[in-house]
Amino acid sequence: MQLPSPETIIGSATEYLLPSWWEVEVTVSAAVFLIAAYWYFAAFVAMDGGGGGGDGDGFGGDGIGSGDDDRDKITQLRGDPQNNSAYLVKVSLLAAKNIVAANLNGTSDPYAIITCGMEKRFSSMIPGSRNPMWGEAFDFPVDELPVQITVTIYDWDIIWKSAILGSVAVPVQKEGQTGAIWYTLDSSSGQVCLDIATVKRPVNSSRVSNGYAGANARRRISLDKQEPTVVHQKPGPLQTIFSLPLDEIVINSYSCALERSFLYHGRMYVSAWHICFHSNVFSKQMKVVIPFEDIDEIKRSQHALINPAITIILRVGAGGHGVPPLGSPDGRVRYKFASFWNRNHAIKMLQRAAKDFHAMLEAEKKDLALSELRAHSSSVRSSLKQDEVLEKNVPNNGKSQPFIKDEALSIIHNGVFPCTAEQFFNLLLSNDSKFTNVYRSDRKDTNLSVGQWHEAEEYEGLVRELTFRSICRSPMCPPTTAMTEWQHVVLSPDKGVLVFETVQQAHDVPFGSSFEVHCRWHLESDSESSCKLDVKAGAHFKKWCVMQSKIKAGAIDEYKREVKLMIEAASSYIESRARTHQSNISSSSVATLEA
């Protein structure tokens, strides 16, 4: 058998081992296409506001944009840590040293949980260190001193429950700053360095007015005056997973992943007050509850080259909520969420929810100021007599404050009433009239207190305040509720037109602090014994609450019934007064004739 020549072997090997010219063309074309696609994607990400690269310890890869419009930051969300608590305790977690080694390689992945009363904040996690440097601050509003600050250091574990490395409790007795002090942990080794400063707040500080309430404090404002509250609503994920109040409902939800040691996939829930995230990977529960008032920025970022993400940056002093956040050199902690189905849609919804939250705070601020003004004006006594003040009811070119909200009103009654506008005030509303006492007594209302009409600088005409306890007929309400009613009346200079306005506030019904019932009676005399009567009423919501449409409809229906009863009672009262007056005249005439 003749063996092939070396030239034949080399030719065959070259044919099989070297690519053909067609294969070279295909390979070069594919490479050019991939390079073009890469540069196109990189340019798109830069225009979209995202960054390149990974996470790192800083913000270098989280928000590289070409302009302010593309960065999509919410710089208006910075809150002022003023609130209506008496003191603000600022805890600076500086560092720790010689903590227990929890990992097999002789290191730990420490993070700290700082607790003050019912408030709990999380520090960032420092990987692979027994001597972590944090440099993070945490603000805690407290009502009184002394309080106790508890710092517990944990070792982060990817799968298993975090192990405690040690803790220390530090009492705060008075105002002032301790300076940097090393405290020994209650473990075999380890110390933590804290700097605690306690500042007394001004008496007139307002939590809502300044736009900050601290973690979960915003919800306490909504619920601290709601007892007893009964809400016939099936609990949702915010209640079953995060134990949030029943009036907090999910506005939007997204499938995404929280970035930690790796991506923990779960679901994000957005409500009017919080951004929540829940994950259960390898039976490790991850719960994050971020109040909108703690958010400093919401912006686009990148987890990897092809995984767009959203970074939520919290203000300095906010701390983490539920899970150790990512740290940064400027002291602001952050949470990064990736793997959205549509990152652009999700970030727009989050930014809109944040803006809606701050718009709600501004609306509450204005309504609170208006309510305080109304209550102050109704409680201040005037040195002028009622008749003297009533003569001064001349419009002041719109400089006075509106007593009720016109946009909340709708017509509930129009007709004719059997007296003039001036007689309506003198017989039914004046300080000498007994109609209010008679009407409230017939309705079984108790604890009635009727203030005197007086002038207020903020409003035209007269104002006064009524308080009583009224029977509740709604199945959602307690048997009785405390009520406050502010009344405002203006009589035209010719005494032909009377405007009577009321604002009712129910204190013990569910969501009673969220709404008021506004009503306006407009009477215009059309003869010497009658007038045209138009009544408008509606529910004005000072802040958003669940079942808002149902509460509004129920309030209007209830007030329609009350107006009907009030008109009937007023007509009967005026007729009885007329009969009594006529009887007195007749008796006087008979006595004159006999004399």
C-alpha positions as CSV (number, residue, x, y, z in Angstrom):
1,M,0.0,0.0,0.0
2,Q,1.5,3.3,-1.0
3,L,1.5,6.0,1.6
4,P,0.4,9.6,0.7
5,S,3.2,12.1,0.1
6,P,3.9,14.8,2.7
7,E,2.6,17.4,0.3
8,T,-0.7,15.6,0.1
9,I,-0.9,15.4,3.9
10,I,-0.1,19.1,4.4
11,G,-2.7,20.1,1.7
12,S,-5.4,18.0,3.4
13,A,-4.6,19.5,6.8
14,T,-4.6,23.0,5.5
15,E,-8.0,22.4,3.8
16,Y,-9.6,21.2,7.1
17,L,-7.8,23.4,9.7
18,L,-7.8,26.8,8.0
19,P,-11.2,28.6,7.4
20,S,-12.4,29.2,3.9
21,W,-12.7,32.7,2.6
22,W,-16.5,32.5,3.0
23,E,-16.1,31.6,6.7
24,V,-13.7,34.6,7.1
25,E,-16.3,36.9,5.6
26,V,-19.0,35.7,7.9
27,T,-16.9,35.9,11.0
28,V,-15.7,39.5,10.2
29,S,-19.3,40.6,9.4
30,A,-20.6,39.1,12.7
31,A,-17.8,40.8,14.6
32,V,-18.6,44.2,13.0
33,F,-22.2,43.7,13.8
34,L,-21.5,43.0,17.4
35,I,-19.2,46.0,17.8
36,A,-21.8,48.3,16.2
37,A,-24.5,46.8,18.4
38,Y,-22.4,47.4,21.5
39,W,-21.6,51.0,20.7
40,Y,-25.3,51.6,19.9
41,F,-26.4,50.2,23.2
42,A,-23.7,52.1,25.1
43,A,-24.9,55.4,23.4
44,F,-28.5,54.5,24.2
45,V,-27.7,53.9,27.9
46,A,-25.8,57.2,28.1
47,M,-28.8,59.1,26.6
48,D,-31.2,57.2,28.9
49,G,-29.4,58.3,32.0
50,G,-27.9,55.0,33.0
51,G,-24.3,54.3,33.9
52,G,-21.8,51.7,32.9
53,G,-19.9,49.2,34.9
54,G,-20.9,47.6,38.2
55,D,-21.9,48.9,41.5
56,G,-18.8,49.6,43.5
57,D,-18.8,51.4,46.8
58,G,-19.5,54.8,45.4
59,F,-21.9,56.3,42.9
60,G,-19.6,56.2,39.9
61,G,-21.6,53.6,38.0
62,D,-25.1,54.7,39.1
63,G,-26.0,57.8,37.2
64,I,-23.9,58.9,34.3
65,G,-26.0,61.2,32.2
66,S,-25.7,63.8,29.6
67,G,-27.8,66.5,31.2
68,D,-30.1,67.4,34.1
69,D,-33.2,66.4,32.2
70,D,-31.8,62.9,31.5
71,R,-30.7,62.2,35.1
72,D,-34.3,61.9,36.3
73,K,-33.4,62.9,39.8
74,I,-36.0,64.0,42.4
75,T,-33.9,66.6,44.1
76,Q,-37.1,68.2,45.5
77,L,-37.6,65.3,47.9
78,R,-35.1,66.4,50.5
79,G,-36.9,66.6,53.8
80,D,-36.2,68.8,56.8
81,P,-35.7,66.7,59.9
82,Q,-38.1,68.9,61.9
83,N,-41.0,67.3,63.5
84,N,-43.4,67.8,66.4
85,S,-41.4,65.6,68.7
86,A,-39.7,67.3,71.6
87,Y,-36.2,66.0,70.9
88,L,-34.1,64.7,68.0
89,V,-31.5,62.1,68.8
90,K,-28.7,61.9,66.2
91,V,-26.7,58.7,66.4
92,S,-23.5,58.6,64.4
93,L,-22.2,55.0,63.8
94,L,-18.5,55.6,63.2
95,A,-16.7,52.3,63.3
96,A,-16.2,49.0,65.2
97,K,-13.1,46.9,66.0
98,N,-12.1,43.4,66.9
99,I,-15.6,42.0,66.4
100,V,-16.1,38.3,66.4
101,A,-15.1,36.4,63.2
102,A,-18.1,34.6,61.9
103,N,-16.8,33.4,58.5
104,L,-14.5,30.4,57.9
105,N,-11.8,32.7,56.5
106,G,-11.5,34.6,59.8
107,T,-13.6,37.7,58.8
108,S,-17.2,38.8,59.1
109,D,-19.7,40.8,57.0
110,P,-21.0,43.1,59.7
111,Y,-23.9,45.5,59.6
112,A,-25.6,47.2,62.5
113,I,-29.3,47.7,63.6
114,I,-29.8,50.8,65.7
115,T,-33.0,50.9,67.8
116,C,-34.5,53.8,69.7
117,G,-37.9,53.1,71.2
118,M,-40.1,51.7,68.4
119,E,-37.9,52.9,65.6
120,K,-35.3,50.6,64.0
121,R,-32.7,51.6,61.3
122,F,-30.2,49.5,59.4
123,S,-26.6,50.4,58.5
124,S,-24.8,49.3,55.4
125,M,-23.0,46.0,55.3
126,I,-19.2,46.0,55.2
127,P,-17.9,42.8,53.5
128,G,-15.0,40.8,54.8
129,S,-13.9,42.9,57.8
130,R,-13.6,42.7,61.5
131,N,-12.8,46.4,61.8
132,P,-15.6,48.0,59.7
133,M,-15.7,51.8,59.1
134,W,-19.2,53.1,58.6
135,G,-19.4,56.8,59.1
136,E,-23.3,56.8,58.9
137,A,-25.8,58.9,60.8
138,F,-29.3,58.0,62.0
139,D,-32.0,60.5,63.2
140,F,-34.6,59.5,65.8
141,P,-37.4,61.8,66.9
142,V,-38.4,61.2,70.6
143,D,-41.0,62.8,72.8
144,E,-39.2,62.7,76.1
145,L,-35.9,61.9,77.8
146,P,-34.3,59.6,79.0
147,V,-34.3,57.1,76.1
148,Q,-32.1,54.1,75.3
149,I,-30.1,53.6,72.1
150,T,-29.4,49.9,71.3
151,V,-26.8,49.0,68.7
152,T,-26.7,45.3,67.6
153,I,-24.1,44.1,65.1
154,Y,-24.9,41.2,62.9
155,D,-23.0,39.1,60.4
156,W,-24.7,39.1,57.0
157,D,-25.3,35.7,55.4
158,I,-26.4,35.1,51.9
159,I,-28.7,32.2,52.7
160,W,-29.0,31.6,56.4
161,K,-30.2,33.9,59.2
162,S,-27.8,36.6,60.2
163,A,-25.8,35.9,63.4
164,I,-25.5,38.3,66.2
165,L,-21.9,39.5,66.8
166,G,-22.6,41.6,69.8
167,S,-24.7,44.5,71.1
168,V,-24.6,47.5,73.5
169,A,-27.3,49.7,75.1
170,V,-26.5,53.4,75.6
171,P,-28.8,55.5,77.8
172,V,-29.5,59.1,76.7
173,Q,-30.3,61.2,79.7
174,K,-30.2,64.8,78.6
175,E,-29.4,67.2,75.7
176,G,-25.9,67.6,74.4
177,Q,-23.3,65.6,72.5
178,T,-21.2,62.8,73.8
179,G,-18.4,62.9,71.3
180,A,-16.9,59.8,69.8
181,I,-16.8,57.0,72.5
182,W,-15.9,53.4,72.2
183,Y,-18.5,51.0,73.8
184,T,-17.7,47.4,74.6
185,L,-20.0,44.8,73.0
186,D,-21.6,42.1,75.1
187,S,-19.7,39.4,73.3
188,S,-16.3,37.7,73.6
189,S,-14.6,40.6,71.8
190,G,-15.4,43.8,70.0
191,Q,-16.1,47.5,70.5
192,V,-18.3,50.0,68.6
193,C,-17.6,53.7,68.3
194,L,-20.7,56.0,68.6
195,D,-21.2,59.8,68.7
196,I,-24.7,60.7,70.1
197,A,-26.1,64.2,69.9
198,T,-29.5,65.2,71.4
199,V,-31.1,68.4,70.3
200,K,-34.3,70.0,71.6
201,R,-36.8,71.0,69.0
202,P,-38.8,74.3,69.0
203,V,-42.3,73.9,70.4
204,N,-43.9,75.1,67.2
205,S,-42.2,72.6,65.0
206,S,-44.7,70.8,62.8
207,R,-44.0,67.4,61.3
208,V,-46.4,67.8,58.3
209,S,-45.6,71.4,57.8
210,N,-41.9,70.7,57.4
211,G,-42.4,67.7,55.2
212,Y,-40.6,65.1,57.4
213,A,-41.9,62.5,59.8
214,G,-39.2,59.9,60.0
215,A,-39.8,56.2,59.4
216,N,-43.5,55.3,59.8
217,A,-44.2,58.5,61.7
218,R,-46.2,59.8,58.7
219,R,-48.6,56.9,59.2
220,R,-48.9,57.6,62.9
221,I,-50.2,61.1,62.1
222,S,-52.9,59.5,60.0
223,L,-54.0,57.0,62.6
224,D,-53.3,58.5,66.0
225,K,-56.7,60.1,66.2
226,Q,-58.7,57.4,64.5
227,E,-59.7,55.1,67.5
228,P,-61.8,53.2,67.2
229,T,-61.2,52.5,63.6
230,V,-63.2,49.8,61.8
231,V,-62.4,49.1,58.1
232,H,-64.3,46.4,56.3
233,Q,-61.6,45.6,53.8
234,K,-59.7,42.4,53.0
235,P,-56.0,42.8,54.1
236,G,-53.7,43.1,51.1
237,P,-50.0,42.3,50.8
238,L,-49.0,45.6,52.6
239,Q,-50.9,44.3,55.6
240,T,-50.1,40.6,55.5
241,I,-46.4,41.0,54.6
242,F,-45.3,44.4,56.0
243,S,-48.0,44.9,58.8
244,L,-48.9,48.4,57.4
245,P,-52.3,50.0,58.3
246,L,-55.4,48.8,56.6
247,D,-56.0,52.1,54.9
248,E,-52.8,51.7,52.9
249,I,-53.3,50.0,49.6
250,V,-51.1,49.1,46.6
251,I,-51.1,51.6,43.8
252,N,-48.5,49.8,41.6
253,S,-46.5,46.6,41.9
254,Y,-43.5,45.4,39.9
255,S,-41.5,42.2,39.6
256,C,-37.8,43.0,40.3
257,A,-34.7,42.0,42.3
258,L,-32.9,43.6,45.2
259,E,-29.1,43.9,44.7
260,R,-27.1,42.5,47.6
261,S,-24.4,39.8,47.4
262,F,-26.5,38.6,44.4
263,L,-29.9,39.5,43.0
264,Y,-32.7,38.6,45.4
265,H,-35.7,38.3,43.2
266,G,-39.1,39.4,44.6
267,R,-41.8,42.0,44.2
268,M,-42.0,45.8,44.8
269,Y,-45.2,47.3,46.1
270,V,-45.8,51.1,45.9
271,S,-48.4,52.8,48.1
272,A,-49.1,56.5,48.8
273,W,-46.6,56.5,51.6
274,H,-44.1,53.7,51.1
275,I,-42.1,51.8,48.6
276,C,-42.0,48.2,49.8
277,F,-40.1,45.1,48.6
278,H,-40.4,41.5,49.6
279,S,-38.3,38.5,48.6
280,N,-38.1,34.9,49.7
281,V,-35.1,33.2,48.1
282,F,-33.7,30.0,49.7
283,S,-36.2,30.6,52.5
284,K,-34.4,33.9,53.4
285,Q,-37.0,36.6,53.9
286,M,-36.1,40.1,52.7
287,K,-38.4,43.0,53.5
288,V,-37.7,46.6,52.7
289,V,-40.1,49.4,53.7
290,I,-38.9,52.8,52.5
291,P,-41.0,55.9,53.5
292,F,-41.3,58.5,50.8
293,E,-40.3,61.2,53.2
294,D,-36.9,59.6,53.6
295,I,-36.1,59.5,49.9
296,D,-33.6,62.0,48.5
297,E,-33.4,60.8,44.9
298,I,-34.8,58.2,42.5
299,K,-32.7,57.7,39.4
300,R,-31.7,55.3,36.7
301,S,-28.7,53.1,37.1
302,Q,-27.2,49.8,35.8
303,H,-26.7,46.5,37.6
304,A,-24.8,45.0,34.7
305,L,-24.3,46.0,31.1
306,I,-27.6,44.6,30.0
307,N,-29.6,44.9,33.2
308,P,-31.1,48.3,33.8
309,A,-31.8,49.2,37.4
310,I,-33.3,51.9,39.7
311,T,-31.4,53.3,42.6
312,I,-33.3,54.9,45.5
313,I,-31.1,57.2,47.5
314,L,-32.1,58.1,51.1
315,R,-31.4,61.4,52.8
316,V,-28.6,61.7,55.3
317,G,-29.7,60.4,58.7
318,A,-32.5,58.2,57.3
319,G,-30.8,54.9,57.6
320,G,-31.9,51.7,56.1
321,H,-35.3,50.1,56.5
322,G,-35.6,46.3,56.8
323,V,-32.4,45.2,55.0
324,P,-28.9,46.6,55.1
325,P,-28.6,49.2,52.3
326,L,-25.6,50.0,50.1
327,G,-23.3,52.6,51.5
328,S,-21.7,55.7,49.9
329,P,-18.9,58.2,50.8
330,D,-21.4,61.1,51.2
331,G,-23.3,59.3,54.0
332,R,-26.5,58.7,52.0
333,V,-27.5,55.0,51.9
334,R,-29.2,53.5,48.9
335,Y,-31.2,50.6,47.6
336,K,-30.7,49.3,44.1
337,F,-33.4,47.3,42.3
338,A,-32.9,45.6,38.9
339,S,-34.5,43.1,36.6
340,F,-37.6,45.1,35.9
341,W,-39.7,44.1,32.9
342,N,-39.9,47.8,31.9
343,R,-37.5,49.9,33.9
344,N,-38.5,53.2,32.3
345,H,-42.2,52.7,33.1
346,A,-41.3,51.7,36.7
347,I,-39.1,54.7,37.4
348,K,-41.7,57.1,36.0
349,M,-44.3,55.6,38.3
350,L,-42.0,55.8,41.3
351,Q,-41.1,59.5,40.6
352,R,-44.8,60.3,40.1
353,A,-45.7,58.6,43.4
354,A,-43.0,60.6,45.2
355,K,-44.2,63.9,43.7
356,D,-47.8,63.0,44.6
357,F,-46.7,62.3,48.2
358,H,-45.1,65.7,48.5
359,A,-48.1,67.4,46.8
360,M,-50.3,65.6,49.4
361,L,-48.1,67.0,52.2
362,E,-48.4,70.5,50.8
363,A,-52.1,70.2,50.6
364,E,-52.3,68.9,54.1
365,K,-50.1,71.8,55.2
366,K,-52.5,74.3,53.7
367,D,-55.6,72.6,55.1
368,L,-54.0,72.3,58.5
369,A,-53.2,76.0,58.5
370,L,-56.7,76.8,57.4
371,S,-58.2,74.6,60.1
372,E,-56.0,76.1,62.8
373,L,-57.0,79.6,61.5
374,R,-60.7,78.7,61.6
375,A,-60.5,77.1,65.0
376,H,-58.5,80.1,66.4
377,S,-61.0,82.6,64.9
378,S,-64.0,80.7,66.3
379,S,-62.6,80.4,69.8
380,V,-61.4,84.1,70.2
381,R,-63.9,86.3,71.8
382,S,-64.6,89.8,70.5
383,S,-65.2,92.9,72.5
384,L,-67.9,94.1,70.1
385,K,-71.5,93.2,70.5
386,Q,-73.2,90.9,68.0
387,D,-75.4,93.7,66.5
388,E,-72.5,96.1,66.2
389,V,-70.4,93.6,64.4
390,L,-73.3,92.5,62.1
391,E,-73.6,96.1,60.9
392,K,-70.0,96.1,59.7
393,N,-70.4,93.2,57.2
394,V,-69.2,95.0,54.2
395,P,-67.0,93.0,51.7
396,N,-63.3,93.8,51.9
397,N,-62.4,93.3,48.3
398,G,-61.6,89.6,48.6
399,K,-58.9,90.0,51.2
400,S,-60.6,87.7,53.6
401,Q,-59.9,83.9,53.8
402,P,-62.5,81.5,52.3
403,F,-64.2,79.7,55.1
404,I,-65.1,76.6,53.1
405,K,-64.0,74.9,49.9
406,D,-66.3,75.8,47.0
407,E,-65.0,72.9,44.8
408,A,-66.3,70.4,47.3
409,L,-69.9,71.6,47.3
410,S,-72.9,70.3,45.4
411,I,-76.5,71.4,45.5
412,I,-78.6,69.3,47.9
413,H,-81.7,71.6,48.4
414,N,-83.4,74.6,47.0
415,G,-86.8,76.0,47.8
416,V,-88.6,78.8,49.8
417,F,-88.3,79.4,53.5
418,P,-91.0,81.2,55.5
419,C,-89.0,84.1,56.8
420,T,-86.7,86.8,55.5
421,A,-82.9,86.4,55.5
422,E,-82.5,88.8,58.5
423,Q,-85.3,87.0,60.4
424,F,-83.5,83.7,59.8
425,F,-80.5,84.9,61.6
426,N,-82.3,86.7,64.4
427,L,-84.7,83.8,65.1
428,L,-82.5,80.8,64.5
429,L,-78.8,81.7,64.7
430,S,-78.4,84.7,67.1
431,N,-76.9,84.4,70.5
432,D,-80.3,84.9,72.1
433,S,-81.9,82.1,70.0
434,K,-82.7,78.8,71.6
435,F,-83.1,77.0,68.3
436,T,-79.7,75.3,68.3
437,N,-80.3,73.9,71.8
438,V,-83.8,72.6,70.9
439,Y,-82.7,71.1,67.6
440,R,-79.7,69.3,69.1
441,S,-81.8,68.0,72.0
442,D,-84.4,66.6,69.6
443,R,-81.6,64.8,67.7
444,K,-80.4,63.2,71.0
445,D,-77.1,65.0,70.8
446,T,-75.3,65.5,74.2
447,N,-72.6,67.6,75.7
448,L,-73.6,70.6,73.6
449,S,-71.5,73.7,74.0
450,V,-72.4,76.8,71.9
451,G,-69.9,79.6,71.6
452,Q,-70.8,83.3,71.1
453,W,-70.8,85.0,67.7
454,H,-67.8,87.3,67.3
455,E,-65.8,89.0,64.7
456,A,-62.7,87.5,63.2
457,E,-60.0,89.4,61.3
458,E,-59.5,86.6,58.8
459,Y,-63.2,86.3,57.7
460,E,-66.0,88.7,56.9
461,G,-69.0,88.6,59.2
462,L,-69.2,86.5,62.4
463,V,-67.9,83.1,63.5
464,R,-68.5,80.8,66.4
465,E,-67.7,77.2,67.4
466,L,-70.0,74.4,68.5
467,T,-69.0,71.1,70.2
468,F,-71.3,68.2,70.9
469,R,-71.6,64.4,70.9
470,S,-73.7,63.0,68.1
471,I,-75.2,59.6,67.4
472,C,-73.7,57.7,64.5
473,R,-76.0,55.8,62.2
474,S,-73.4,54.2,59.9
475,P,-72.4,50.5,60.6
476,M,-68.8,51.5,60.2
477,C,-68.9,54.0,63.0
478,P,-69.0,53.7,66.8
479,P,-72.4,54.4,68.5
480,T,-71.5,58.1,69.2
481,T,-68.8,60.5,68.1
482,A,-67.4,63.8,69.3
483,M,-68.2,66.6,66.8
484,T,-66.9,70.1,66.3
485,E,-68.8,72.5,64.1
486,W,-67.4,75.9,63.0
487,Q,-70.0,78.4,61.8
488,H,-69.7,81.5,59.7
489,V,-72.4,84.0,58.8
490,V,-72.4,87.1,56.6
491,L,-75.4,89.4,56.2
492,S,-75.4,91.8,53.2
493,P,-75.5,95.6,54.0
494,D,-79.2,95.8,52.8
495,K,-79.9,92.7,55.0
496,G,-81.5,91.0,52.1
497,V,-79.0,88.2,51.6
498,L,-77.6,85.9,54.3
499,V,-74.8,83.4,53.8
500,F,-74.5,80.8,56.5
501,E,-71.5,78.4,56.3
502,T,-70.6,75.4,58.5
503,V,-67.6,73.0,58.7
504,Q,-68.2,69.8,60.6
505,Q,-65.4,67.6,61.9
506,A,-66.1,64.1,63.3
507,H,-63.4,62.9,65.7
508,D,-64.2,59.3,66.5
509,V,-65.3,57.8,63.1
510,P,-62.9,55.9,60.8
511,F,-60.6,58.3,58.9
512,G,-62.4,61.2,60.7
513,S,-59.2,63.4,60.6
514,S,-59.0,62.9,56.8
515,F,-62.2,64.8,55.8
516,E,-64.6,67.6,56.8
517,V,-68.2,68.2,55.8
518,H,-68.6,71.7,54.3
519,C,-72.1,73.3,53.9
520,R,-73.4,76.7,52.7
521,W,-76.9,78.1,53.2
522,H,-77.7,81.0,50.9
523,L,-80.9,82.9,51.7
524,E,-82.2,85.8,49.6
525,S,-85.3,87.6,50.7
526,D,-88.0,87.8,48.0
527,S,-90.9,89.2,50.2
528,E,-91.6,90.5,53.7
529,S,-92.3,86.9,54.9
530,S,-90.2,84.5,52.8
531,C,-86.9,84.0,51.1
532,K,-85.3,81.7,48.5
533,L,-83.1,79.0,50.1
534,D,-80.3,77.2,48.4
535,V,-78.2,74.6,50.3
536,K,-74.9,73.1,49.1
537,A,-72.8,70.5,50.9
538,G,-69.9,68.2,50.3
539,A,-67.0,66.3,51.8
540,H,-63.6,68.0,51.6
541,F,-60.7,65.6,52.0
542,K,-57.7,67.1,53.8
543,K,-55.6,64.0,52.9
544,W,-56.1,60.9,50.9
545,C,-57.7,57.9,52.5
546,V,-59.1,54.5,51.4
547,M,-62.8,54.3,50.5
548,Q,-62.8,58.0,49.7
549,S,-65.7,57.9,47.2
550,K,-67.8,55.9,49.6
551,I,-67.2,58.3,52.5
552,K,-68.0,61.3,50.3
553,A,-71.3,59.7,49.1
554,G,-72.2,58.7,52.6
555,A,-71.5,62.1,54.0
556,I,-73.6,63.9,51.4
557,D,-76.5,61.5,51.9
558,E,-76.3,62.0,55.7
559,Y,-76.2,65.7,55.4
560,K,-79.2,65.8,53.0
561,R,-81.2,64.0,55.7
562,E,-79.9,66.5,58.3
563,V,-80.8,69.5,56.2
564,K,-84.3,68.2,55.7
565,L,-84.8,67.7,59.4
566,M,-83.2,71.1,60.2
567,I,-85.5,72.9,57.7
568,E,-88.5,71.2,59.2
569,A,-87.4,71.9,62.7
570,A,-86.6,75.5,61.8
571,S,-90.0,76.1,60.2
572,S,-91.8,74.6,63.2
573,Y,-89.7,76.7,65.5
574,I,-90.5,79.9,63.6
575,E,-94.2,79.0,63.5
576,S,-94.3,78.4,67.2
577,R,-92.6,81.7,67.8
578,A,-95.1,83.4,65.6
579,R,-98.0,81.9,67.4
580,T,-96.5,82.8,70.8
581,H,-95.9,86.4,69.6
582,Q,-99.5,86.6,68.2
583,S,-100.8,85.2,71.5
584,N,-98.9,87.8,73.5
585,I,-100.3,90.6,71.3
586,S,-103.8,89.3,71.7
587,S,-103.4,89.1,75.5
588,S,-102.0,92.6,75.6
589,S,-104.9,93.9,73.5
590,V,-107.5,92.2,75.8
591,A,-105.7,93.7,78.9
592,T,-105.8,97.1,77.3
593,L,-109.5,96.9,76.5
594,E,-110.3,95.8,80.1
595,A,-108.3,98.6,81.5
